[in-house]
Every structure is written in structure tokens, then in C-alpha cells.
Amino acid sequence: MCTVARDGERLTFSERIAEIERRYEPGSVTRRFLTEGHDELEAAVQRTTRRLAAAGLVAADQPM
């Protein structure tokens, strides 16, 4: 399960979250959102990965 960085580099979901957290101060709105919405964001990435695989746009076992 992957996503992309600001520069288009492929990252795992965890790497992407860590990359964002490095850029924002603890207590910032962005960091609070990532903490509070982590599970929902991860679920959205998983759903999107499954939909892309179902549409044949990525292999089901291929990291996106």
C-alpha cells in the first residue's frame, strides 16, 4: 500500500505520514489532523489500492 510524496516519489503510507510530520510542528493543525484521522486515512489508501487493482490499473499484489 503506497502513496506519493510531494515530489512524486512513491512512499508507503507510514513513510508518507512520517514525511508530513517532519515538516509540521507538534500541535499544528496538520499534525493534529494526522493523529486524529490516521485510521481513516489509512483505510482510504487501502480502499483506493483495492479499487485500482480491481480496475486492472495495478496488480493486486503490487505495492501501489
DSSP file (Angstrom, degrees, kcal/mol; ACC not computed):
  #  RESIDUE AA STRUCTURE BP1 BP2  ACC     N-H-->O    O-->H-N    N-H-->O    O-->H-N    TCO  KAPPA ALPHA  PHI   PSI    X-CA   Y-CA   Z-CA
    1    1 A M              0   0    0      0, 0.0    12,-1.1     0, 0.0     2,-0.3   0.000 360.0 360.0 360.0 114.6    0.0    0.0    0.0
    2    2 A C  E     -A   12   0A   0     10,-0.2    10,-0.3    43,-0.2     2,-0.2  -0.804 360.0-177.0-127.5 166.3    1.7    3.1   -1.2
    3    3 A T  E     -A   11   0A   0      8,-3.5     8,-3.1    -2,-0.3     2,-0.4  -0.759  31.2-101.5-142.0-172.7    1.1    6.8   -1.8
    4    4 A V  E     -A   10   0A   0     -2,-0.2     6,-0.2     6,-0.2     5,-0.1  -0.928  20.5-129.5-125.9 149.5    3.3    9.5   -3.2
    5    5 A A    >   -     0   0    0      4,-2.9     3,-1.7    -2,-0.4    11,-0.0  -0.210  43.8 -89.8 -80.1 177.2    5.3   12.3   -1.7
    6    6 A R  T 3  S+     0   0    0      1,-0.3    -1,-0.1     2,-0.1    -2,-0.0   0.809 129.7  49.7 -58.9 -30.7    5.1   16.0   -2.8
    7    7 A D  T 3  S-     0   0    0      2,-0.1    -1,-0.3     1,-0.0    -3,-0.0   0.363 123.7-101.9 -93.0   5.9    7.8   15.3   -5.4
    8    8 A G  S <  S+     0   0    0     -3,-1.7    -2,-0.1     1,-0.3     2,-0.1   0.369  72.4 146.1  92.3  -4.3    6.1   12.3   -6.8
    9    9 A E        -     0   0    0      1,-0.1    -4,-2.9    -5,-0.1    -1,-0.3  -0.433  54.0-113.8 -66.0 137.3    8.3    9.7   -5.1
   10   10 A R  E     +A    4   0A   0     -6,-0.2     2,-0.3    -2,-0.1    -6,-0.2  -0.568  43.5 172.6 -74.1 133.4    6.5    6.5   -4.1
   11   11 A L  E     -A    3   0A   0     -8,-3.1    -8,-3.5    -2,-0.3     2,-0.1  -0.965  34.5-110.2-136.5 152.0    6.2    6.0   -0.3
   12   12 A T  E  >  -A    2   0A   0     -2,-0.3     4,-2.5   -10,-0.3   -10,-0.2  -0.362  42.1-104.3 -69.6 165.4    4.5    3.6    1.9
   13   13 A F  H  > S+     0   0    0    -12,-1.1     4,-2.4     1,-0.2     5,-0.2   0.929 123.6  49.6 -57.0 -45.9    1.6    5.1    3.9
   14   14 A S  H  > S+     0   0    0      1,-0.2     4,-2.3     2,-0.2    -1,-0.2   0.890 110.3  50.1 -63.1 -39.8    3.7    5.1    7.1
   15   15 A E  H  > S+     0   0    0      2,-0.2     4,-2.4     1,-0.2    -1,-0.2   0.900 110.2  50.8 -64.5 -39.8    6.6    6.8    5.2
   16   16 A R  H  X S+     0   0    0     -4,-2.5     4,-2.3     2,-0.2    -2,-0.2   0.919 110.4  48.2 -64.5 -44.0    4.3    9.5    3.9
   17   17 A I  H  X S+     0   0    0     -4,-2.4     4,-2.6     1,-0.2    -1,-0.2   0.930 112.7  48.8 -62.2 -44.1    2.8   10.2    7.3
   18   18 A A  H  X S+     0   0    0     -4,-2.3     4,-1.8     1,-0.2    -2,-0.2   0.891 109.5  53.2 -62.1 -39.5    6.4   10.5    8.7
   19   19 A E  H  X S+     0   0    0     -4,-2.4     4,-0.8     2,-0.2    -1,-0.2   0.912 111.5  45.2 -62.7 -43.2    7.4   12.8    5.9
   20   20 A I  H >X S+     0   0    0     -4,-2.3     3,-0.9     1,-0.2     4,-0.9   0.921 110.2  54.5 -66.1 -43.8    4.5   15.1    6.6
   21   21 A E  H 3< S+     0   0    0     -4,-2.6     3,-0.4     1,-0.3    -1,-0.2   0.824 101.8  58.6 -62.4 -30.9    5.1   15.0   10.3
   22   22 A R  H 3< S+     0   0    0     -4,-1.8    -1,-0.3     1,-0.2    -2,-0.2   0.809 107.0  48.6 -66.6 -27.3    8.7   16.1    9.8
   23   23 A R  H << S+     0   0    0     -3,-0.9     2,-0.4    -4,-0.8    -1,-0.2   0.648 106.9  61.0 -88.2 -15.5    7.5   19.3    8.1
   24   24 A Y  S  < S-     0   0    0     -4,-0.9     3,-0.1    -3,-0.4    -1,-0.0  -0.914  82.7-116.4-120.4 141.6    5.0   20.4   10.7
   25   25 A E    >   -     0   0    0     -2,-0.4     3,-2.0     1,-0.1     6,-0.4  -0.358  41.4 -94.6 -67.8 146.2    5.4   21.3   14.3
   26   26 A P  T 3  S+     0   0    0      0, 0.0    -1,-0.1     0, 0.0     3,-0.1  -0.387 115.2  29.5 -56.7 139.7    3.8   19.1   17.0
   27   27 A G  T 3  S+     0   0    0      1,-0.3    -2,-0.1    -3,-0.1     2,-0.0   0.300  89.3 132.4  89.5  -9.9    0.5   20.7   17.9
   28   28 A S  S <> S-     0   0    0     -3,-2.0     4,-2.6     1,-0.1    -1,-0.3  -0.316  72.5-110.4 -69.4 160.2   -0.1   22.2   14.4
   29   29 A V  H  > S+     0   0    0      1,-0.2     4,-2.6     2,-0.2     5,-0.2   0.900 119.3  52.0 -56.6 -42.3   -3.5   21.7   12.8
   30   30 A T  H  > S+     0   0    0      2,-0.2     4,-2.4     1,-0.2    -1,-0.2   0.932 110.4  46.1 -63.3 -46.9   -1.9   19.3   10.3
   31   31 A R  H  > S+     0   0    0     -6,-0.4     4,-2.1     2,-0.2    -1,-0.2   0.895 112.9  50.6 -64.2 -39.3   -0.2   17.2   12.9
   32   32 A R  H  X S+     0   0    0     -4,-2.6     4,-2.9     2,-0.2     5,-0.3   0.921 110.4  49.8 -64.2 -42.4   -3.4   17.0   15.0
   33   33 A F  H  X S+     0   0    0     -4,-2.6     4,-3.2    -5,-0.2    -2,-0.2   0.925 109.4  51.2 -61.2 -44.6   -5.4   16.0   11.9
   34   34 A L  H  X S+     0   0    0     -4,-2.4     4,-0.6     2,-0.2    -1,-0.2   0.895 113.5  45.3 -60.7 -39.9   -2.9   13.2   11.1
   35   35 A T  H >< S+     0   0    0     -4,-2.1     3,-0.5     2,-0.2     4,-0.3   0.949 119.3  39.6 -67.3 -49.3   -3.1   11.9   14.6
   36   36 A E  H 3< S+     0   0    0     -4,-2.9    -2,-0.2     1,-0.2     3,-0.2   0.830 124.9  37.2 -71.8 -32.2   -6.9   12.1   14.8
   37   37 A G  H 3X S+     0   0    0     -4,-3.2     4,-2.9    -5,-0.3     5,-0.3   0.320  81.0 111.3-103.9   8.4   -7.5   10.9   11.2
   38   38 A H  H <X S+     0   0    0     -4,-0.6     4,-2.7    -3,-0.5     5,-0.2   0.900  80.1  45.3 -50.7 -52.2   -4.8    8.3   10.9
   39   39 A D  H  > S+     0   0    0     -4,-0.3     4,-2.2     1,-0.2    -1,-0.2   0.893 114.9  47.8 -63.4 -40.4   -7.1    5.3   10.8
   40   40 A E  H  > S+     0   0    0      2,-0.2     4,-2.0    -4,-0.2    -1,-0.2   0.898 112.5  49.2 -67.4 -40.5   -9.5    6.9    8.3
   41   41 A L  H  X S+     0   0    0     -4,-2.9     4,-2.1     2,-0.2    -2,-0.2   0.925 111.7  48.8 -63.4 -44.7   -6.6    8.0    6.1
   42   42 A E  H  X S+     0   0    0     -4,-2.7     4,-2.2    -5,-0.3    -2,-0.2   0.905 110.5  50.9 -63.0 -41.3   -5.1    4.5    6.1
   43   43 A A  H  X S+     0   0    0     -4,-2.2     4,-2.6    -5,-0.2    -1,-0.2   0.881 108.2  53.0 -63.2 -38.3   -8.4    2.9    5.3
   44   44 A A  H  X S+     0   0    0     -4,-2.0     4,-2.4     2,-0.2    -1,-0.2   0.899 108.8  49.0 -64.8 -40.6   -8.9    5.3    2.4
   45   45 A V  H  X S+     0   0    0     -4,-2.1     4,-2.3     2,-0.2    -2,-0.2   0.906 111.7  49.8 -64.8 -41.0   -5.5    4.4    0.9
   46   46 A Q  H  X S+     0   0    0     -4,-2.2     4,-2.3     2,-0.2    -2,-0.2   0.922 111.3  48.4 -63.4 -44.3   -6.4    0.7    1.3
   47   47 A R  H  X S+     0   0    0     -4,-2.6     4,-2.5     1,-0.2    -2,-0.2   0.919 112.2  48.9 -61.9 -43.7   -9.7    1.2   -0.4
   48   48 A T  H  X S+     0   0    0     -4,-2.4     4,-2.5     2,-0.2    -1,-0.2   0.903 109.7  51.7 -64.0 -41.3   -8.1    3.1   -3.3
   49   49 A T  H  X S+     0   0    0     -4,-2.3     4,-2.1     1,-0.2    -1,-0.2   0.925 111.1  47.9 -60.9 -45.0   -5.5    0.4   -3.7
   50   50 A R  H  X S+     0   0    0     -4,-2.3     4,-2.6     1,-0.2    -2,-0.2   0.904 111.6  50.1 -62.7 -41.6   -8.1   -2.3   -3.9
   51   51 A R  H  X S+     0   0    0     -4,-2.5     4,-1.8     2,-0.2    -2,-0.2   0.898 110.0  49.8 -65.8 -40.2  -10.2   -0.3   -6.4
   52   52 A L  H  <>S+     0   0    0     -4,-2.5     5,-2.6     2,-0.2     6,-0.9   0.901 112.3  48.3 -63.8 -40.4   -7.2    0.3   -8.6
   53   53 A A  H ><5S+     0   0    0     -4,-2.1     3,-1.4     4,-0.2    -2,-0.2   0.917 109.9  51.7 -65.5 -42.8   -6.4   -3.4   -8.5
   54   54 A A  H 3<5S+     0   0    0     -4,-2.6    -1,-0.2     1,-0.3    -2,-0.2   0.823 109.4  50.6 -63.3 -31.5  -10.0   -4.3   -9.3
   55   55 A A  T 3<5S-     0   0    0     -4,-1.8    -1,-0.3    -5,-0.2    -2,-0.2   0.467 117.0-116.0 -84.3  -2.3   -9.9   -2.0  -12.3
   56   56 A G  T < 5S+     0   0    0     -3,-1.4    -3,-0.2     2,-0.3    -2,-0.1   0.669  82.7 121.4  77.2  16.9   -6.6   -3.6  -13.5
   57   57 A L  S   <S+     0   0    0     -5,-2.6     2,-0.3     1,-0.2    -4,-0.2   0.704  81.0  15.6 -87.3 -20.8   -4.6   -0.5  -13.1
   58   58 A V  S    S-     0   0    0     -6,-0.9    -2,-0.3    -9,-0.1    -1,-0.2  -0.978  91.6 -98.4-143.2 153.0   -2.2   -2.1  -10.6
   59   59 A A    >   -     0   0    0     -2,-0.3     3,-1.4     1,-0.1    -6,-0.1  -0.465  33.2-122.5 -68.6 143.4   -1.5   -5.7   -9.8
   60   60 A A  T 3  S+     0   0    0      1,-0.3    -1,-0.1    -7,-0.2    -7,-0.1   0.829 113.5  38.6 -58.5 -32.7   -3.4   -6.9   -6.6
   61   61 A D  T 3  S+     0   0    0      2,-0.1    -1,-0.3    -8,-0.1    -2,-0.1   0.405  95.9 101.9 -99.0   2.9   -0.1   -7.9   -5.0
   62   62 A Q  S <  S-     0   0    0     -3,-1.4     2,-0.1     1,-0.0    -9,-0.0  -0.724  78.4-118.4 -88.3 129.5    1.9   -4.9   -6.3
   63   63 A P              0   0    0      0, 0.0    -4,-0.1     0, 0.0    -2,-0.1  -0.463 360.0 360.0 -62.3 136.7    2.6   -2.1   -4.0
   64   64 A M              0   0    0     -2,-0.1   -53,-0.1    -6,-0.1    -2,-0.0   0.473 360.0 360.0 -79.9 360.0    1.0    1.0   -5.4
